[in-house]
Amino acid sequence: MSRAGATTNHRTNQGVHISAEPRINERIRVPEVRLVGPNGEQVGIVRIEDALRLAAEADLDLVEVAPMSKPPVCKLMDYGKFKYESALKAREDRKKQVNTVIKEMKLRPKIDAHDYETKKGHVVRFLKAGDKVKITIMFRGREQSRPELGFRLLKKLADDVADIAFVEYSPKQDGRNMIMVLGPVRKKAEAMAEAQAEKDAKKGRRHDEADGELEATGGTTETTTDVTEPAPAEVETVETAETAETAETVEATEAAQADA
């Protein structure tokens, strides 16, 4: 490939490249722009040189917010702060985003009462958490000739959870299986918010109990210390006074005996 051809391809690639970052300050190469002030006020159409001068005087950036307009629309703003706040908002939006989850529960058409209650409990737990539940009835052998068993079982389950769910997908035969989808009455976001509130309430109760126990223990310890511990300095002073008095008595006795 010739050098000229390589240069042409390079320019072509640059021409189709679209950057996600807006153009700012000196990267804006147009003769004039429609300028918007930092508080959203309309300044009007000004030359690019004047717009850059106003940005420098206000210690702000000139940001191209609508490049396809004629002329392009630019706004005076602190671009670094704008990017930081946009990243925080995007992060919060991702946290609040709720993903729809479909759980699956498989049953046999001739399931016994105990197993039915156990699996129904799992279905109730899924629905209360805000998830959809796909119920699959599995037929084997001659059971395939009696689809009414599956219909009756699915209807019974739908009736048992009617207070927290609705039938989103009616029972339908799918090969050897029969499928029904239950949707929760309460939305996933509401269920998550309630679960978080219950968790916070439990943490608060545990903290209150721990603080109460700490206060009770601290009061008992202070009382015991005040009653049982004497001051070392006072004991030492008493012992010194008694020793000095005894020494004076011995000296007076010895002097009387010498005079006699």
C-alpha positions as CSV (number, residue, x, y, z in Angstrom):
1,M,0.0,0.0,0.0
2,S,1.3,3.4,-0.9
3,R,1.9,6.1,1.7
4,A,-0.8,8.3,0.2
5,G,-3.3,5.4,0.5
6,A,-2.5,4.8,4.1
7,T,-2.9,8.5,4.8
8,T,-6.3,8.5,3.1
9,N,-7.5,5.6,5.1
10,H,-6.4,7.2,8.3
11,R,-8.4,10.3,7.5
12,T,-11.4,8.3,6.6
13,N,-11.3,6.4,9.9
14,Q,-11.0,9.7,11.7
15,G,-14.0,11.0,9.8
16,V,-16.4,8.2,10.9
17,H,-15.1,8.1,14.5
18,I,-17.7,9.4,16.9
19,S,-16.5,10.4,20.4
20,A,-18.7,10.1,23.4
21,E,-17.0,13.1,25.0
22,P,-18.3,16.5,24.0
23,R,-15.9,19.1,22.6
24,I,-14.8,21.7,25.1
25,N,-12.9,25.0,24.9
26,E,-10.4,25.2,22.1
27,R,-11.5,21.9,20.6
28,I,-14.7,23.7,19.4
29,R,-13.7,24.8,15.9
30,V,-16.7,26.8,14.6
31,P,-16.9,30.5,13.9
32,E,-19.9,31.1,16.2
33,V,-22.0,29.4,18.8
34,R,-25.4,29.8,20.5
35,L,-24.2,30.5,24.1
36,V,-26.0,29.4,27.3
37,G,-25.0,30.8,30.6
38,P,-24.0,28.7,33.7
39,N,-27.6,29.2,35.1
40,G,-29.3,28.3,31.9
41,E,-29.8,31.9,30.7
42,Q,-29.8,32.5,27.0
43,V,-26.9,34.7,26.0
44,G,-27.5,34.4,22.2
45,I,-25.3,33.8,19.2
46,V,-21.7,35.0,19.8
47,R,-18.4,34.5,18.1
48,I,-16.3,31.6,19.4
49,E,-13.6,34.0,20.5
50,D,-16.1,35.9,22.7
51,A,-17.5,32.7,24.1
52,L,-14.0,31.5,25.1
53,R,-13.2,34.9,26.6
54,L,-16.4,34.8,28.7
55,A,-15.6,31.2,29.9
56,A,-12.1,32.3,30.9
57,E,-13.4,35.3,32.8
58,A,-15.9,33.2,34.7
59,D,-13.2,30.5,35.4
60,L,-15.5,27.9,33.6
61,D,-15.4,25.7,30.6
62,L,-17.1,26.2,27.2
63,V,-18.9,22.8,26.5
64,E,-20.6,21.9,23.3
65,V,-23.9,20.4,24.3
66,A,-25.8,20.3,21.0
67,P,-23.2,19.9,18.1
68,M,-25.8,19.2,15.4
69,S,-27.6,22.6,15.9
70,K,-27.0,25.5,13.5
71,P,-25.0,27.1,15.1
72,P,-23.9,24.6,17.8
73,V,-25.2,25.2,21.3
74,C,-22.5,25.6,23.9
75,K,-22.9,26.1,27.7
76,L,-20.6,27.7,30.3
77,M,-20.0,25.1,33.1
78,D,-17.5,23.4,35.3
79,Y,-16.9,20.4,33.1
80,G,-14.9,18.4,35.8
81,K,-17.8,18.8,38.3
82,F,-20.3,18.0,35.6
83,K,-18.6,14.7,34.8
84,Y,-18.3,13.8,38.4
85,E,-22.0,14.4,39.2
86,S,-23.0,12.6,36.0
87,A,-21.0,9.5,37.1
88,L,-22.6,9.6,40.5
89,K,-26.1,9.8,39.0
90,A,-25.4,6.9,36.7
91,R,-24.1,4.8,39.6
92,E,-27.3,5.5,41.6
93,D,-29.4,4.7,38.6
94,R,-27.7,1.3,38.3
95,K,-28.3,0.6,42.0
96,K,-32.0,1.3,41.6
97,Q,-32.3,-0.8,38.4
98,V,-34.4,-3.9,39.1
99,N,-33.7,-7.0,37.1
100,T,-36.7,-9.3,36.4
101,V,-36.0,-12.8,37.7
102,I,-38.0,-15.9,36.8
103,K,-37.8,-18.7,39.3
104,E,-38.9,-22.2,38.3
105,M,-40.6,-24.9,40.3
106,K,-41.1,-28.4,39.0
107,L,-44.0,-30.6,40.1
108,R,-45.3,-34.1,39.3
109,P,-49.0,-34.5,38.5
110,K,-49.4,-37.1,41.3
111,I,-47.4,-35.2,44.0
112,D,-48.2,-36.1,47.6
113,A,-49.7,-33.5,50.0
114,H,-46.5,-33.0,52.0
115,D,-44.3,-32.4,49.0
116,Y,-46.9,-30.1,47.6
117,E,-46.9,-27.9,50.7
118,T,-43.2,-27.8,50.7
119,K,-42.9,-26.6,47.1
120,K,-45.8,-24.2,47.6
121,G,-43.8,-22.6,50.4
122,H,-40.9,-22.0,48.0
123,V,-43.3,-20.5,45.5
124,V,-44.7,-18.1,48.1
125,R,-41.2,-17.1,49.2
126,F,-40.3,-16.3,45.5
127,L,-43.4,-14.3,45.0
128,K,-43.1,-12.3,48.2
129,A,-39.5,-11.4,47.0
130,G,-41.1,-9.9,43.9
131,D,-39.9,-12.6,41.5
132,K,-42.0,-14.4,38.8
133,V,-42.4,-18.2,39.1
134,K,-42.6,-20.6,36.3
135,I,-44.5,-23.7,37.3
136,T,-43.7,-26.8,35.3
137,I,-45.7,-30.1,35.6
138,M,-43.6,-33.0,34.3
139,F,-45.6,-35.9,32.8
140,R,-44.0,-39.4,32.4
141,G,-45.2,-42.4,30.6
142,R,-49.0,-42.9,30.7
143,E,-49.4,-39.6,32.6
144,Q,-49.2,-37.8,29.3
145,S,-52.7,-39.2,28.4
146,R,-54.2,-37.4,31.4
147,P,-53.4,-33.7,31.0
148,E,-56.4,-32.8,33.3
149,L,-54.2,-33.8,36.3
150,G,-51.8,-31.1,35.5
151,F,-54.6,-28.5,34.9
152,R,-56.2,-29.3,38.3
153,L,-52.8,-29.1,40.1
154,L,-51.9,-25.8,38.5
155,K,-55.4,-24.3,39.2
156,K,-55.1,-25.4,42.9
157,L,-51.7,-23.8,43.2
158,A,-52.9,-20.5,41.6
159,D,-55.9,-20.4,44.0
160,D,-53.7,-21.0,47.0
161,V,-51.4,-18.0,46.2
162,A,-54.1,-15.8,44.7
163,D,-53.6,-13.2,47.5
164,I,-50.0,-12.5,46.4
165,A,-49.9,-13.5,42.7
166,F,-51.8,-13.6,39.5
167,V,-51.6,-16.0,36.5
168,E,-49.5,-14.2,34.0
169,Y,-49.2,-17.1,31.6
170,S,-52.1,-19.6,31.6
171,P,-51.4,-23.4,31.7
172,K,-50.3,-24.7,28.3
173,Q,-49.1,-28.1,27.2
174,D,-45.4,-28.1,26.0
175,G,-44.4,-31.5,24.9
176,R,-44.2,-33.7,28.0
177,N,-44.6,-30.7,30.3
178,M,-47.3,-28.3,31.2
179,I,-46.3,-24.7,32.0
180,M,-47.9,-21.8,33.9
181,V,-46.2,-18.5,35.0
182,L,-47.2,-16.7,38.1
183,G,-46.5,-13.0,38.5
184,P,-46.2,-11.2,41.9
185,V,-48.9,-8.7,42.8
186,R,-46.2,-6.5,44.5
187,K,-43.4,-5.1,42.4
188,K,-39.8,-6.2,42.9
189,A,-38.7,-2.7,43.9
190,E,-41.3,-2.6,46.6
191,A,-40.3,-6.0,48.0
192,M,-36.6,-5.0,48.1
193,A,-37.4,-1.7,49.8
194,E,-39.5,-3.5,52.5
195,A,-36.8,-6.2,53.0
196,Q,-34.2,-3.4,53.5
197,A,-36.4,-1.6,55.9
198,E,-36.9,-4.7,58.0
199,K,-33.1,-5.3,58.0
200,D,-32.5,-1.8,59.2
201,A,-35.1,-2.1,61.9
202,K,-33.5,-5.3,63.2
203,K,-30.0,-3.6,63.3
204,G,-31.5,-0.7,65.2
205,R,-33.1,-3.0,67.8
206,R,-29.8,-4.9,68.3
207,H,-27.9,-1.6,68.8
208,D,-30.4,-0.5,71.4
209,E,-30.2,-3.7,73.3
210,A,-26.3,-3.6,73.3
211,D,-26.4,0.0,74.5
212,G,-28.7,-0.9,77.3
213,E,-26.5,-3.8,78.5
214,L,-23.4,-1.6,78.4
215,E,-25.1,1.1,80.5
216,A,-26.2,-1.5,83.1
217,T,-22.7,-3.0,83.3
218,G,-21.0,0.3,83.6
219,G,-23.2,1.5,86.6
220,T,-22.4,-1.6,88.6
221,T,-18.7,-1.3,88.1
222,E,-18.5,2.3,89.2
223,T,-20.4,1.5,92.5
224,T,-18.1,-1.4,93.3
225,T,-14.9,0.7,92.8
226,D,-16.1,3.5,95.1
227,V,-16.9,1.2,98.0
228,T,-14.0,-1.2,98.1
229,E,-10.9,0.7,97.1
230,P,-9.2,2.9,99.8
231,A,-6.8,5.7,98.9
232,P,-3.2,4.5,99.0
233,A,-1.9,8.0,100.1
234,E,-4.2,8.0,103.2
235,V,-3.1,4.6,104.4
236,E,0.6,5.5,104.0
237,T,0.1,8.7,106.0
238,V,-1.6,6.9,108.9
239,E,1.2,4.4,109.2
240,T,3.9,7.1,109.3
241,A,2.1,9.0,112.1
242,E,1.8,5.9,114.2
243,T,5.5,5.1,113.8
244,A,6.6,8.6,114.8
245,E,4.4,8.6,117.9
246,T,5.9,5.2,119.0
247,A,9.4,6.5,118.6
248,E,8.7,9.6,120.8
249,T,7.3,7.4,123.6
250,V,10.4,5.1,123.6
251,E,12.8,8.1,123.8
252,A,10.9,9.6,126.8
253,T,11.0,6.3,128.7
254,E,14.7,6.0,128.2
255,A,15.3,9.6,129.4
256,A,13.4,9.0,132.6
257,Q,15.3,5.8,133.4
258,A,18.6,7.7,132.9
259,D,17.6,10.5,135.3
260,A,16.6,8.0,138.0
